[in-house]
C-alpha cells in the first residue's frame, strides 16, 4: 500500500481501521497506576492472538515505556512496541474511568489509551501508524467525540 493510499484510507475512516477489533476495546476501566493500566492493555492486546503470552506483551509495552512516556498530551497515551510472532499490526483501546498520571508530554493525566503492537521488522509501518494516531488525536473535535463515547461500540465506530 502506498503512503497516499494509506493516508486516503485513514481520512475516509478512523485511524485504526483494520487494526482494531471490538473485542480489544474496554471503557470505564478502573486502574490505580501506570503498571496496572499496562497490564490491562496487555490483556486486551493478547485477546484473539493464538499463542500470544500476555506477559510478553506487557514486557514489550513496559520496556518501551522505560525509554520515555508515550503520553502524547491532551489526555492521550499511545503505548506501543514491536513484537516477534505477529504478522500484522494490532491495536487495543482503553478509556479510563478516572484520569491517570502518566508523565505525558504536557503533564496532564490521561484518560484515553491506544495500545499498538507491530511485527518486529515493521519499522516504517509502526511510525506511520503512530503518526496517523497522533494526527487524529491532535484534532480537538475527534478528541471530544472520543472523550464523550460512553460505550465500546461508539468508541469502536470512532476509531475505525
Backbone torsions as a table, in degrees:
resi	resn	phi	psi	omega
1	UNK	NA	132.2	-179.8
2	UNK	-77.7	162.2	177.9
3	UNK	-58.8	-42.7	-179.1
4	UNK	-63.3	-43.2	-180.0
5	UNK	-64.1	-41.8	179.7
6	UNK	-62.7	-46.0	-179.2
7	UNK	-61.8	-45.1	179.5
8	UNK	-63.5	-38.9	179.0
9	UNK	-63.0	-42.7	-179.8
10	UNK	-68.2	-38.9	179.1
11	UNK	-61.6	-35.3	-177.2
12	UNK	-81.7	-13.0	-178.3
13	UNK	-142.4	-172.1	-179.8
14	UNK	-76.2	166.2	-175.7
15	UNK	-67.9	-13.6	-177.6
16	UNK	-114.8	20.3	178.1
17	UNK	-54.7	125.3	178.4
18	UNK	84.6	-8.3	-178.7
19	UNK	-109.1	-23.3	-172.0
20	UNK	-116.4	134.9	172.1
21	UNK	-114.4	156.2	-175.6
22	UNK	-56.9	-33.7	-177.9
23	UNK	-69.3	-11.0	179.1
24	UNK	-106.4	31.8	176.8
25	UNK	-125.1	135.1	175.0
26	UNK	-135.0	136.4	-177.4
27	UNK	-119.0	146.8	178.4
28	UNK	61.8	41.6	-178.6
29	UNK	-78.0	130.4	179.6
30	UNK	-99.1	115.5	176.8
31	UNK	-134.4	152.4	-176.8
32	UNK	-110.6	-6.5	-176.8
33	UNK	-155.5	166.1	176.2
34	UNK	-61.3	-42.6	179.8
35	UNK	-60.0	-46.1	-179.0
36	UNK	-63.9	-38.8	178.0
37	UNK	-63.9	-43.1	179.1
38	UNK	-65.1	-33.6	175.2
39	UNK	-64.4	-44.7	177.7
40	UNK	-61.6	-43.0	-180.0
41	UNK	-64.2	-42.5	178.6
42	UNK	-61.6	-39.2	178.0
43	UNK	-62.6	-45.1	178.5
44	UNK	-63.3	-45.6	-178.6
45	UNK	-64.7	-29.0	-179.4
46	UNK	-75.8	-18.9	-179.0
47	UNK	-62.3	141.8	176.3
48	UNK	65.6	17.8	177.5
49	UNK	-117.8	94.4	-179.1
50	UNK	-56.8	131.3	176.5
51	UNK	78.3	1.2	-179.5
52	UNK	-88.6	125.1	-178.4
53	UNK	-87.1	126.6	-179.4
54	UNK	-59.4	-36.3	179.6
55	UNK	-64.6	-38.7	177.7
56	UNK	-63.5	-43.1	178.1
57	UNK	-63.2	-45.3	178.7
58	UNK	-59.3	-45.0	179.3
59	UNK	-61.0	-41.3	178.4
60	UNK	-61.0	-46.4	-179.9
61	UNK	-66.5	-41.4	-178.6
62	UNK	-65.6	-43.6	178.6
63	UNK	-59.3	-42.9	179.3
64	UNK	-65.5	-39.7	-178.5
65	UNK	-65.5	-30.1	178.0
66	UNK	-65.0	-25.4	178.2
67	UNK	-73.1	-20.8	-178.3
68	UNK	154.1	150.0	-177.4
69	UNK	-60.7	140.8	175.2
70	UNK	-96.2	14.5	174.3
71	UNK	-73.1	113.4	-174.2
72	UNK	-90.9	-2.2	179.3
73	UNK	104.2	168.6	178.8
74	UNK	58.3	29.1	176.0
75	UNK	84.3	13.0	-174.2
76	UNK	-120.0	138.6	173.1
77	UNK	-127.3	145.2	-179.4
78	UNK	-125.3	64.7	176.4
79	UNK	-58.8	137.0	-174.7
80	UNK	-154.9	167.0	176.8
81	UNK	-173.5	164.3	175.0
82	UNK	-97.9	141.5	-172.9
83	UNK	-140.7	129.6	171.3
84	UNK	-70.3	148.1	174.4
85	UNK	97.5	-3.3	173.3
86	UNK	-116.2	149.1	-177.1
87	UNK	-100.3	-25.8	-176.9
88	UNK	-131.9	153.0	174.9
89	UNK	-63.8	147.0	174.5
90	UNK	-134.9	155.8	-179.1
91	UNK	-134.6	159.9	172.9
92	UNK	-141.7	156.4	-179.5
93	UNK	-132.9	134.0	175.7
94	UNK	-123.7	129.5	170.3
95	UNK	-110.0	119.2	-173.1
96	UNK	-80.9	146.2	178.7
97	UNK	-66.6	-40.7	178.5
98	UNK	-132.5	150.0	178.2
99	UNK	-56.8	145.4	-177.9
100	UNK	-126.2	130.1	175.3
101	UNK	-65.4	128.6	-173.9
102	UNK	-136.0	11.1	-177.8
103	UNK	56.1	41.3	-179.7
104	UNK	-67.1	162.9	-176.3
105	UNK	-58.2	-30.6	179.8
106	UNK	-100.5	7.9	-179.6
107	UNK	64.0	10.1	175.9
108	UNK	-87.9	147.7	176.7
109	UNK	-68.0	160.5	-179.1
110	UNK	-102.2	153.8	172.6
111	UNK	-130.7	-17.7	-178.5
112	UNK	-122.0	130.2	-178.4
113	UNK	-128.8	125.4	173.2
114	UNK	-114.7	116.9	177.6
115	UNK	-96.5	141.5	-177.5
116	UNK	-136.8	131.5	171.0
117	UNK	-122.8	135.2	177.0
118	UNK	-127.1	156.7	175.5
119	UNK	-55.8	147.1	-174.0
120	UNK	-52.7	-33.6	-175.6
121	UNK	-93.4	3.7	-171.8
122	UNK	-91.7	55.7	-174.7
123	UNK	-60.7	-52.9	-177.7
124	UNK	-63.5	-43.4	-179.6
125	UNK	-62.4	-42.0	179.2
126	UNK	-57.1	-51.3	-178.5
127	UNK	-64.9	-37.5	179.6
128	UNK	-65.2	-43.2	179.6
129	UNK	-64.4	-45.3	178.3
130	UNK	-60.9	-40.8	178.3
131	UNK	-63.2	-43.8	178.6
132	UNK	-63.3	-40.6	178.1
133	UNK	-65.1	-46.0	179.0
134	UNK	-60.4	-40.2	177.7
135	UNK	-63.6	-44.2	179.7
136	UNK	-61.8	-45.4	-177.7
137	UNK	-76.7	-9.9	173.8
138	UNK	-78.0	-14.4	177.7
139	UNK	-82.3	116.1	-174.3
140	UNK	-63.7	-34.1	179.6
141	UNK	-70.3	-36.0	175.8
142	UNK	-65.6	-45.7	179.1
143	UNK	-59.8	-41.8	179.9
144	UNK	-64.2	-44.0	179.6
145	UNK	-62.1	-42.9	178.2
146	UNK	-64.2	-43.5	179.4
147	UNK	-62.5	-32.6	-179.8
148	UNK	-82.1	-14.7	-178.7
149	UNK	-62.8	122.7	-175.3
150	UNK	-103.9	-4.1	179.1
151	UNK	-143.4	163.7	-174.8
152	UNK	-65.6	-35.4	-179.3
153	UNK	-64.8	-43.2	178.1
154	UNK	-63.6	-44.5	179.3
155	UNK	-62.0	-43.2	177.8
156	UNK	-58.1	-44.8	179.4
157	UNK	-61.2	-40.6	179.7
158	UNK	-69.2	-40.1	-174.4
159	UNK	-81.1	-20.6	-179.5
160	UNK	-113.0	NA	NA
